[in-house]
């Protein structure tokens, strides 16, 4: 058996390559890794930079007079003792009577690792349903889109990323549609916001341009003899040990759950809350005929048409439960049947963003609005850094620390946090200066303001 750092170069068919310690670059066929696309700590899981053992096997050339066939890697296994992708959860009922938050965290075959938070309201049944059904529906939607696209191996990596992003949208809409059918039969008013993170390995960065291409001479004729790209030809990727390999973070959300990426000491927001007063959301709601107004506490809410009796009561300043339950502080999510038909005032169609992960990305926090209503993105990132880098806690301990901080800051909601630790990067050292302090409304959003 030989050793080398694994580099994923294909998601759909689990095709990969390995740079062996002797410098050779060898292909992993679809059956080469026992555990497919799943990532550590699952047995046999691989991601960029994973140290692996493998059995070299020379393929037979169908031409008996030709040269020997290529050497491929079989029985590829991750070496023990490596920190892979680990996840921890913290949740608390807060001052409420029940905890309506739900979570999901699992490997999804052919894609990668998924983590999600589902914040229920008017009950927990919708959140239960979404947490149970969304992950499997994402895989089904991906397979359906992949089948329509033909041979995934021949697709560009940008096109493959588009397929995954499209599958996330398809899955959100399909799960909401199925829930609404059942909810209307049973007269259920439950709803839920949702956010999911999907870490996918197997993408590659472009090769470095050749000197001729750098000078604009790519069309020279005759073309120079093409050779196999070497390790030096690859641009930096997600893991320093595996140049050229990229892991992508897909973020899909509907509502006000939020995700923050820890890039070094900086907390970068990778989602944007769906609030009724957000520009494009206001336009969509108004077009659908919905009502947008502020309640007595100054919270922006969305509700039925202005001629609805509950809208008139709230506009007059009444805040009784019968009126308030028809108005939401977020304008996207699952369920909420009265706000989906006849007017599509609330939608479950998610926003989707894709982030190319870099070596400085070492953790991701995703949580319900009970966390982020009281703590800024940077405060949460600093809390996770202190928990893990200074106090030596695992992701579960860090998640519980975030929950305790939100409650101590006065959160009046259910509070749930998931901390995802990306094993290819260590937390920044104590010598690394913290990010500039951010105040409410001055968060670092890597996509710009929403």
Secondary structure, DSSP 8 states (H G I E B T S, - for coil): -EEEEEEE--STT--EEEEETTS-EEEE-TTSBTTTT--TTSTT---TTEEEEEEEEE---SSTTS----EEEEEEEE-TT----EEEEEEE-TTSSS--EEEEEEEETTTEEEEEEEEEES-SHHHHHHHHHHHHHHHHHHHHHHHHH--GGGS-HHHHHHHHHHHHHHHHHHHHHHHHHHHHHHT---EEEEEEEEEEEEEE--B---HHHHTT-TT-SS--------GGGB---SSTTSTTEEEEEEEEEESS-EEEEEETTEEEE-S----TTSHHHHHHHHHHT-EEEE-TTS-EEEES-TTSHHHHHHHTT---HHHHTT-BS-SB-EE-GGGTSSS--SB---EEEEEE--TTEEEEEEE-HHHHTTS-HHHHHHHHHIIIIIS---HHHHHHHHHHHHHHTT--S-EEEEEEE-TTS----TTS-------TT--EETT---
